[in-house]
């Protein structure tokens, strides 16, 4: 691929004069700037041609002269052009004896996420625009709708944006705003809404239509500070089979409005919101396409940041790791490593809860049960266990308090929903089924395969290990342990559904800035330490990861420090590796710590402990999970462990002869060897494809 990830982050100021055609030329390089050359969407792409001093000469696209589309770039001997009207499939761009094949896909996708998963409910008619209208009735079965551009402004007597009455004249009460570059302009925002990848996208940026030309990469809005922000959403349960009737976060309010006033551009897609689409590969594809479209509309940003909390943190991490170059830094809170870590630990807790409340209700005290669970208390454990509902397709299941199975968005008609008795061919509301292009399908049922091994090796409780049981594909309790599908496990790692930290996240600042509640609600501290330890396991250090803990973390301070960090990295053009640059340029004031209050910062390394062994752990103790108690790593990334023979020396307790025999019969194949990688555990394949793109193709569900 000619595209390199640094191209997306390079600031390019482009002149207005057309480049002249020079008969004799030597082109050194042709590269796409808006996306990878093999993953272009929507029929247009921004391209840079680098030549010797003689110039680029004549440029042709599929044999047609497109020289006039190119403009001089600021870098010596470069021209940049926005090519439009690309054919679907392969196109050839040629200049000065060199050529580049550009592969164009439909704006409707898919490109890398595999064939459309059906059913899929269109919601353009319900998507409310900032002027109160809707995007309109979809114009095809893929939920497309015409693009709409609306201008808003901030009045002097208000704090919210309202529709601009006219694009010819500004109202007298328009407020002014000063950008990060020091430019004072009317607070007028251009908002574009359309459909892309079957989702609904939006981008927003300061632009005054009464005094500026229409935006292009060559005439970008004058107030744009050349920085770009990706937003996402949160959640997961119910995030399947729908387009989304709203974005995951409003890009026109709160801190997003502050960013717009500073000159930032912002982009988002409903499919970047896990509550709409709990599918990390689709989120990456939508982000890739959304950033491409932004660049082709406004130009190349200096850098791109991503922020998110909870599910938004997952999207920031997952996209940043699996699709290197889309983000140059992330700011996250209430973080998890990935969507899979939640139901996997939840399923462990779910099986424990069933064992302790149904199989053997009198065998353990509550304190003993909690000790086995690893969590702070029973409420924390049950709240975590209840997150396994997102992989349970059976409606109305009665279980421990708070459990919800078969979670659906109300937009999905009941007639389409799976029921094992009345509608066994219906859509199944689980993460595995919604992401079946990656996990694969069971050969008989067509159900999504699961990578969950169900292995719990709590040697302290032999009866528990003999009787814990497992679940079947409908998440019904069964006596036998669950066994993960080896192929699904491998693809989980390759696709980045297990965020391993070995991809793009290795080379950008990762700032985990807060959130604390280990008592209830499942946003627990151990998930944050899992992220850190995955980065350490993959890269040997965590110099690019900062953790602030507490409920009073000052977000503006964190945001400012992240920007300082990223900008310093982008200004380093040395031969150091990207990871070395990130570690080197981490601001000296940006250290681990906790915030007992907004005015009190305790600077000390953050460690995982429920004991009061540090100041921060005294204020913000952390608990763990069942597999950690059973000897597994806090990374929680061994979906099926490798086995080793039982060695009594591994245990700190002495087993009497009868219990030794029982231990052997409980684990006839051996016990987990947590010192080794899991079965089929491998690194992420960056920029992976699950079809139709053949480049970096990991798996084709239509031809397994």
C-alpha positions in Angstrom: 0.0 0.0 0.0 1.4 3.4 -1.0 -0.5 5.1 1.8 1.4 5.4 5.0 -0.1 6.3 8.3 1.9 9.4 8.7 0.3 10.9 5.6 -3.0 11.2 7.4 -1.4 13.2 10.1 0.7 15.5 8.0 -0.4 19.1 7.9 -0.5 20.2 4.2 -1.3 23.7 3.2 -2.1 23.8 -0.5 -1.9 26.7 -2.8 -4.7 27.8 -5.2 -2.8 27.9 -8.5 -3.2 24.9 -10.8 0.0 23.0 -11.4 1.3 23.3 -14.9 1.9 20.3 -17.2 5.6 19.7 -17.8 6.5 17.3 -20.6 9.6 15.7 -19.1 9.3 14.6 -15.4 10.4 12.0 -12.9 7.8 11.1 -10.4 9.3 9.7 -7.2 6.1 8.7 -5.3 2.3 8.7 -5.6 0.5 8.3 -2.3 -3.1 8.7 -1.1 -3.6 11.1 1.7 -7.2 10.5 2.8 -7.1 6.7 3.2 -5.3 3.6 2.0 -5.2 3.3 -1.8 -6.8 -0.2 -1.5 -9.7 1.0 0.7 -11.1 4.2 -0.9 -14.8 4.8 -0.6 -17.4 7.0 -2.2 -15.6 7.6 -5.5 -13.1 10.2 -4.5 -9.6 10.4 -2.9 -7.0 12.9 -2.0 -3.6 12.2 -3.6 -0.1 13.6 -3.3 2.5 13.2 -6.1 6.2 13.8 -5.3 8.5 14.4 -8.2 11.9 15.8 -9.0 12.5 19.4 -9.8 11.0 19.0 -13.2 7.5 18.5 -11.8 4.8 15.8 -12.0 4.0 16.4 -15.6 0.7 14.9 -17.0 -1.4 13.0 -14.6 -4.0 10.5 -15.9 -6.7 8.5 -14.1 -7.8 5.4 -16.1 -6.2 7.0 -19.1 -8.0 10.4 -18.8 -6.0 13.5 -18.2 -6.7 14.9 -14.7 -3.7 17.2 -14.4 -5.9 20.2 -13.7 -7.2 18.6 -10.5 -3.8 19.0 -8.9 -2.5 22.0 -6.9 1.0 22.8 -5.6 1.7 21.5 -2.1 3.8 23.2 0.5 6.4 20.4 0.5 9.0 20.8 -2.2 8.1 19.2 -5.6 4.7 18.0 -4.5 1.3 18.4 -6.0 -2.0 17.4 -4.3 -5.3 16.6 -6.1 -8.8 15.6 -5.2 -9.8 12.9 -7.6 -13.5 12.3 -8.1 -15.6 9.9 -10.2 -13.6 6.8 -9.5 -15.0 3.6 -10.9 -16.0 0.9 -8.4 -13.1 -1.5 -8.1 -9.6 -0.9 -9.4 -8.5 2.5 -10.9 -5.0 3.4 -12.2 -3.5 6.8 -11.5 -0.3 7.4 -13.6 2.2 10.2 -13.7 5.9 10.5 -14.9 6.4 6.8 -15.4 4.9 5.7 -12.1 1.4 4.4 -11.3 -0.8 3.6 -8.4 -3.8 1.3 -8.3 -6.6 2.8 -6.3 -9.5 0.5 -5.3 -12.8 2.2 -4.7 -15.7 0.8 -2.8 -19.3 2.0 -2.5 -20.0 4.7 0.2 -22.5 2.2 1.5 -19.7 -0.3 2.3 -18.7 -2.8 3.3 -15.0 -2.7 2.7 -13.4 -4.8 5.5 -16.2 -5.9 7.8 -17.5 -8.7 5.7 -21.0 -9.2 4.1 -23.9 -7.2 5.4 -25.4 -8.8 8.5 -29.2 -9.0 8.3 -31.8 -8.0 9.3 -30.9 -4.3 9.5 -33.4 -1.7 10.5 -33.2 1.7 8.7 -33.7 4.8 10.9 -32.9 7.8 8.7 -36.6 8.8 9.1 -36.1 9.0 12.8 -32.7 10.7 12.9 -33.3 14.3 14.1 -31.2 17.0 12.6 -30.2 20.1 14.5 -32.9 22.2 12.8 -35.6 19.9 14.0 -36.1 18.1 10.6 -35.1 14.5 10.0 -32.7 13.0 7.5 -35.7 11.6 5.7 -37.1 8.3 4.4 -34.3 5.9 3.2 -33.9 5.8 -0.6 -32.8 2.2 -0.8 -32.6 -1.1 1.1 -29.2 -0.2 2.5 -30.6 2.7 4.5 -29.1 5.5 2.3 -30.4 9.0 2.5 -29.4 12.3 0.7 -26.7 14.3 2.5 -27.9 17.5 4.2 -25.8 20.5 5.3 -27.2 22.8 7.9 -25.6 25.9 9.4 -26.0 26.8 13.0 -24.8 29.8 15.1 -24.3 30.7 18.7 -26.2 33.8 19.7 -24.8 36.4 22.0 -27.6 35.8 24.5 -27.4 32.0 24.5 -25.2 29.0 25.1 -26.6 26.6 22.5 -26.3 26.6 18.8 -29.5 27.5 16.8 -30.2 27.4 13.0 -28.7 30.2 10.9 -31.6 32.0 9.2 -29.7 32.7 6.0 -26.4 31.7 4.5 -26.2 35.1 2.8 -26.1 37.3 5.9 -25.2 36.8 9.5 -27.7 37.9 12.2 -26.8 40.8 14.4 -26.7 38.7 17.5 -24.1 36.2 16.3 -21.4 35.5 19.0 -17.7 35.5 18.3 -15.2 32.8 19.2 -11.4 32.8 19.3 -9.7 29.6 18.1 -6.6 28.0 19.3 -4.7 29.8 16.6 -5.8 33.2 17.9 -8.3 33.9 15.1 -11.5 35.5 16.2 -14.5 34.6 13.9 -18.3 34.4 14.1 -19.4 31.3 16.0 -21.0 29.7 12.9 -20.9 25.9 12.5 -21.4 23.8 9.4 -23.0 20.5 10.2 -23.1 17.8 7.5 -25.2 14.7 7.9 -25.5 11.7 5.6 -25.3 8.0 5.3 -22.1 5.9 5.1 -21.4 2.2 5.6 -25.1 1.8 6.4 -24.7 4.2 9.3 -25.5 7.8 9.7 -22.5 10.1 9.9 -22.0 13.7 10.9 -19.2 16.2 10.8 -19.0 19.7 12.2 -16.6 22.6 11.9 -16.5 26.4 12.1 -17.3 27.8 8.7 -18.9 31.1 7.7 -20.9 30.6 4.5 -21.5 34.4 4.1 -17.8 35.2 3.6 -16.0 32.0 2.8 -16.0 29.7 -0.3 -17.4 26.2 0.0 -14.9 24.0 1.9 -12.4 21.9 -0.1 -9.0 20.5 0.8 -7.6 23.6 -1.0 -9.9 26.1 0.6 -10.5 24.8 4.1 -12.5 26.8 6.6 -10.2 29.6 7.8 -11.1 28.9 11.5 -10.1 25.3 11.4 -7.1 24.7 13.6 -6.1 21.6 11.6 -7.1 19.3 14.5 -9.7 16.6 14.3 -11.7 14.8 17.0 -13.4 11.5 16.6 -16.4 10.8 18.8 -18.2 7.6 19.4 -20.8 6.7 22.1 -21.1 4.1 24.9 -22.8 0.9 25.9 -23.2 -2.4 23.9 -26.4 -4.3 24.9 -29.0 -3.9 22.2 -26.3 -2.7 19.7 -27.2 -5.0 16.8 -29.3 -5.0 13.7 -30.1 -1.3 13.7 -28.8 1.8 11.9 -29.2 4.2 14.9 -31.7 7.0 15.3 -29.1 9.3 17.0 -25.4 9.6 17.3 -23.7 8.1 20.4 -22.9 11.6 21.6 -24.1 15.0 20.5 -21.2 16.7 18.7 -22.8 20.1 19.1 -23.1 20.4 22.9 -21.0 20.3 26.0 -17.2 19.9 25.6 -17.8 19.2 21.9 -19.2 22.7 21.5 -16.1 24.0 23.3 -13.9 22.1 20.9 -15.8 23.5 17.9 -15.3 27.1 19.2 -11.6 26.4 19.5 -11.5 25.5 15.8 -11.6 21.7 15.9 -13.3 19.5 13.4 -15.4 16.7 14.7 -16.7 13.5 13.1 -18.9 10.6 14.2 -21.1 7.8 12.8 -23.9 5.9 14.5 -22.0 2.7 13.8 -19.1 4.0 16.0 -21.6 3.9 18.9 -21.5 0.5 20.6 -25.1 0.9 21.7 -26.0 0.9 18.0 -23.4 -1.5 16.7 -21.4 -3.5 19.2 -19.0 -4.6 16.5 -15.4 -3.3 16.7 -14.6 -4.1 13.1 -17.6 -2.2 11.8 -16.7 0.7 14.1 -13.2 0.7 12.6 -14.5 0.6 9.1 -17.0 3.5 9.8 -14.2 5.5 11.4 -11.9 4.9 8.5 -14.5 6.0 6.0 -15.6 9.0 8.1 -12.1 10.3 8.5 -11.5 9.8 4.8 -14.6 11.8 3.9 -13.6 14.6 6.3 -10.1 14.9 4.7 -11.6 14.9 1.2 -14.0 17.7 2.3 -11.7 19.9 4.4 -8.1 18.7 4.1 -5.5 16.8 6.1 -5.4 17.4 9.8 -2.2 17.9 11.8 -3.4 15.2 14.2 -6.5 13.3 15.2 -7.6 12.5 18.7 -10.3 10.2 20.0 -12.1 10.5 23.3 -14.6 8.2 24.9 -16.0 6.8 28.1 -17.0 3.2 28.8 -18.0 1.8 25.3 -16.5 5.0 23.8 -13.2 4.1 25.5 -13.5 0.7 24.0 -14.0 2.1 20.5 -11.1 4.6 21.0 -8.7 1.8 22.0 -9.9 -0.8 19.5 -9.9 1.4 16.5 -6.6 3.0 17.6 -5.0 -0.4 18.0 -6.4 -2.3 15.0 -6.3 0.6 12.5 -3.0 2.4 13.1 -2.9 6.0 12.0 -6.5 6.8 12.4 -5.8 8.3 15.8 -2.8 10.1 17.1 -3.8 9.9 20.8 -6.7 8.8 22.9 -8.3 10.2 26.1 -10.5 7.6 27.8 -12.4 7.1 31.1 -14.4 4.3 32.7 -12.4 2.1 30.4 -12.5 -1.6 29.5 -9.9 -3.3 27.2 -12.6 -4.3 24.7 -16.2 -5.3 24.4 -15.3 -9.0 24.9 -13.7 -8.6 28.3 -17.1 -7.6 29.8 -19.2 -10.7 29.0 -16.3 -13.1 29.4 -15.7 -12.1 33.0 -19.4 -11.8 33.3 -19.9 -15.3 32.2 -17.5 -16.6 34.8 -19.4 -14.7 37.5 -22.6 -15.9 36.0 -21.6 -19.6 36.4 -20.3 -18.9 39.9 -23.6 -17.3 40.8 -25.6 -20.3 39.5 -23.3 -22.7 41.3 -23.6 -20.8 44.6 -27.4 -20.2 44.4 -28.7 -23.3 42.7 -26.1 -26.1 42.5 -24.6 -25.8 45.9 -26.4 -23.1 47.9 -25.3 -24.3 51.3 -21.7 -25.1 50.6 -20.1 -21.7 51.0 -20.6 -18.7 53.2 -21.2 -15.4 51.4 -17.7 -14.2 52.3 -16.3 -17.4 50.7 -18.3 -16.9 47.6 -17.1 -13.3 47.3 -13.5 -14.4 47.8 -13.8 -16.9 44.9 -15.4 -14.2 42.7 -12.5 -11.7 43.2 -14.9 -8.8 43.4 -15.3 -6.4 46.3 -18.7 -7.7 47.4 -21.7 -9.6 46.2 -23.3 -6.6 44.5 -20.1 -5.9 42.5 -19.9 -9.6 41.5 -23.6 -9.9 40.5 -23.5 -6.6 38.5 -20.5 -8.0 36.6 -22.2 -11.4 36.2 -25.3 -9.7 34.7 -23.3 -8.4 31.9 -23.3 -11.9 30.4 -26.8 -11.0 29.3 -25.3 -9.5 26.2 -24.4 -13.0 25.0 -27.7 -14.7 26.0 -30.2 -14.8 23.1 -33.2 -16.3 25.0 -35.8 -13.8 26.0 -37.3 -13.6 29.5 -34.7 -15.7 31.3 -35.1 -15.6 35.1 -31.8 -15.5 36.9 -30.0 -13.5 39.7 -31.5 -10.1 40.5 -30.9 -7.5 37.7 -30.3 -10.1 34.9 -31.5 -9.1 31.4 -31.2 -11.6 28.6 -31.9 -11.0 24.9 -31.6 -7.2 25.0 -33.2 -5.5 22.0 -33.5 -2.0 20.7 -37.2 -1.2 20.4 -36.7 -0.5 16.7 -36.3 -4.2 15.9 -39.7 -5.8 15.2 -40.6 -8.6 17.5 -41.3 -10.8 14.5 -37.6 -10.7 13.5 -36.3 -11.7 17.0 -35.0 -15.1 17.9 -37.0 -17.3 20.1 -35.8 -20.9 20.5 -39.4 -22.2 20.5 -41.5 -19.8 18.4 -38.8 -18.3 16.0 -35.6 -20.4 16.0 -34.6 -18.8 12.7 -34.8 -15.2 14.0 -32.0 -12.8 14.6 -30.1 -13.6 17.7 -29.3 -10.7 20.1 -25.7 -11.5 21.1 -22.3 -10.1 20.4 -21.2 -13.3 18.8 -24.0 -13.4 16.3 -23.8 -9.7 15.4 -20.0 -10.2 14.8 -20.4 -13.5 13.1 -18.4 -12.3 10.1 -15.3 -12.6 12.4 -16.2 -15.4 14.8 -17.7 -17.5 12.1 -20.9 -19.5 12.1 -21.7 -22.9 13.6 -22.0 -25.3 10.6 -25.4 -26.7 11.5 -27.3 -23.8 13.1 -25.5 -20.8 11.5 -25.3 -19.3 15.0 -22.2 -17.1 15.8 -19.4 -19.1 17.3 -18.1 -18.2 20.8 -14.4 -18.0 21.9 -15.4 -18.6 25.6 -13.6 -21.6 27.1 -15.3 -21.4 30.5 -12.1 -22.5 32.3 -12.0 -21.7 36.0 -9.1 -23.3 37.9 -9.9 -22.5 41.5 -7.9 -25.3 43.1 -9.1 -24.3 46.5 -12.6 -25.6 45.8 -12.6 -29.0 44.2 -16.3 -29.4 44.3 -16.7 -26.0 42.6 -14.4 -27.2 39.8 -16.2 -30.5 39.4 -19.7 -28.9 39.4 -19.3 -25.4 37.9 -20.6 -26.6 34.5 -21.0 -24.4 31.5 -23.5 -23.0 29.0 -24.7 -24.1 25.5 -25.2 -21.9 22.5 -28.5 -20.5 23.9 -26.7 -19.8 27.2 -28.6 -22.5 29.0 -26.8 -24.0 32.0 -25.3 -27.4 31.2 -23.3 -29.8 33.3 -20.3 -29.9 31.0 -17.8 -27.1 30.8 -18.0 -24.9 27.7 -15.3 -25.3 25.1 -14.3 -22.4 22.9 -14.0 -22.8 19.1 -10.3 -22.7 18.2 -10.9 -20.8 14.9 -13.1 -18.2 16.6 -10.5 -17.8 19.3 -7.7 -17.1 16.8 -9.8 -14.7 14.8 -10.7 -12.9 18.0 -7.0 -12.0 18.4 -6.4 -11.3 14.7 -9.3 -9.0 14.3 -8.4 -7.0 17.4 -11.6 -7.9 19.2 -9.1 -8.7 21.9 -7.3 -5.4 22.2 -3.7 -6.6 22.7 -1.8 -3.3 22.5 0.6 -4.5 19.9 -0.8 -2.5 17.0 -1.4 1.2 16.7 -1.9 1.7 20.5 1.8 1.0 20.9 2.7 4.2 19.1 0.3 6.8 20.4 -0.4 8.4 23.8 -3.0 6.5 25.8 -4.4 8.6 28.7 -6.8 6.8 31.0 -8.1 9.7 33.1 -10.5 8.4 35.6 -13.7 7.0 37.0 -14.0 5.0 40.2 -16.6 2.6 41.5 -15.6 -0.9 42.5 -18.8 -1.4 44.6 -21.4 -1.8 41.8 -22.1 -1.1 38.1 -19.3 -3.2 36.6 -17.0 -0.3 35.5 -14.3 -1.7 37.8 -10.6 -0.8 38.2 -9.2 -4.1 37.2 -10.3 -3.5 33.6 -8.1 -0.4 33.5 -5.1 -2.4 34.8 -5.8 -5.0 32.2 -5.3 -2.4 29.5 -2.0 -1.4 31.0 -0.7 -4.9 31.4 -1.7 -5.9 27.9 0.4 -2.9 26.7 3.3 -4.0 28.8 3.0 -7.7 27.7 3.0 -6.6 24.0 5.6 -3.9 24.1 7.8 -4.4 27.1 6.9 -1.1 28.7 4.0 1.3 29.4 5.7 4.5 28.8 2.9 5.7 26.5 0.2 5.0 29.0 -0.8 7.3 31.8 -3.4 6.5 34.5 -5.2 9.0 36.7 -7.7 7.5 39.1 -10.5 8.9 41.1 -14.0 10.5 40.7 -12.7 14.1 40.6 -10.3 14.0 37.7 -10.1 17.5 36.0 -10.9 16.7 32.4 -9.8 20.1 31.0 -6.3 19.5 32.5 -6.1 16.0 31.1 -7.2 17.3 27.7 -4.6 20.0 27.7 -1.8 17.7 28.6 -2.7 15.1 26.0 -2.6 17.8 23.3 0.8 19.0 24.5 2.0 15.4 24.4 0.7 14.7 20.9 1.9 17.9 19.4 5.4 17.3 20.7 5.4 13.8 19.1 4.1 15.2 15.8 6.9 17.8 15.7 9.7 15.1 16.1 10.9 14.1 12.6 13.9 12.2 13.9 14.7 8.6 13.1 13.4 7.3 16.4 10.6 4.7 16.3 7.1 6.0 16.9 7.0 4.3 20.2 10.3 5.9 21.3 9.0 9.3 20.3 5.8 8.9 22.3 7.8 7.8 25.4 10.4 10.6 24.9 7.9 13.4 24.6 5.6 12.5 27.4 5.4 15.8 29.4 7.4 15.6 32.6 4.4 16.8 34.6 2.2 14.0 33.1 2.7 11.1 35.6 0.5 8.5 37.2 -1.6 9.5 40.1 -5.0 9.9 41.7 -7.3 12.8 42.5 -8.9 12.6 45.9 -10.4 16.0 45.0 -10.2 18.3 42.0 -7.5 20.3 43.8 -5.5 17.5 45.2 -3.3 15.3 43.0 -1.3 12.5 44.5 1.6 11.6 42.1 2.5 7.9 42.4 2.6 4.8 40.2 -0.9 3.2 40.1 -1.0 -0.4 41.1 -3.7 -3.0 41.4 -4.4 -3.7 45.1 -7.3 -3.8 47.6 -4.8 -3.3 50.4 -3.9 0.2 51.7 -0.3 -0.1 50.6 -0.1 3.3 48.8 -1.9 6.6 49.2 -4.0 6.0 46.1 -4.8 2.4 46.9 -6.0 3.6 50.4 -8.4 6.0 48.8 -9.2 3.9 45.6 -8.7 0.2 46.3 -9.2 -2.2 43.5 -10.5 -5.8 43.3 -10.3 -8.4 40.6 -12.3 -11.2 39.0 -12.7 -15.0 39.2 -9.9 -15.9 36.7 -7.4 -13.7 38.5 -8.3 -15.4 41.8 -7.8 -18.7 40.0 -4.3 -17.8 38.9 -4.9 -16.1 35.6 -3.3 -12.8 34.5 -5.1 -9.5 35.1 -4.9 -9.0 31.3 -7.8 -11.4 31.0 -6.7 -12.3 27.5 -6.4 -16.1 27.7 -9.7 -17.3 26.3 -8.6 -20.9 26.4 -5.6 -21.7 28.4 -2.8 -24.1 27.6 -2.7 -27.0 29.9 0.1 -28.5 32.0 0.3 -31.6 34.3 -0.9 -31.2 37.9 2.1 -30.4 40.1 1.3 -30.3 43.8 4.3 -28.0 44.3 2.3 -25.3 42.6 -0.1 -25.2 45.5 0.4 -23.6 48.8 -1.9 -26.0 50.5 -1.4 -29.7 51.2 -3.9 -32.1 49.6 -4.6 -35.4 51.5 -4.3 -38.5 49.3 -8.1 -38.7 48.6 -8.2 -35.1 47.4 -5.1 -35.6 45.2 -7.0 -38.3 43.4 -10.0 -36.1 43.2 -7.9 -33.3 41.8 -6.6 -35.6 39.1 -10.1 -36.7 38.2 -11.3 -33.2 38.0 -8.6 -32.1 35.7 -7.6 -35.3 33.7 -6.0 -33.3 30.9 -4.1 -31.0 33.3 -4.6 -27.5 34.7 -4.1 -24.1 33.1 -0.6 -23.0 32.6 -1.1 -19.2 32.9 2.6 -18.6 32.2 2.0 -19.3 28.6 -0.1 -17.6 25.9 -3.6 -18.9 25.5 -4.5 -21.5 22.8 -4.3 -19.8 19.4 -3.4 -16.5 21.1 -1.7 -14.3 18.5 -1.1 -10.6 17.7 -3.6 -8.4 16.0 -3.5 -8.2 12.2 -3.5 -4.4 11.7 -5.8 -3.1 9.0 -7.5 -6.6 8.8 -10.2 -7.5 6.3 -13.1 -9.9 6.5 -14.1 -9.0 3.0 -14.8 -7.8 0.4 -11.3 -6.2 0.4 -8.7 -9.0 -0.4 -5.9 -7.0 1.3 -4.9 -8.4 4.7 -7.8 -10.8 4.4 -8.1 -12.8 7.7 -11.3 -14.7 7.1 -14.1 -14.9 4.7 -17.3 -16.1 6.4 -18.8 -17.0 3.0 -15.9 -19.3 2.2 -14.6 -20.6 5.6 
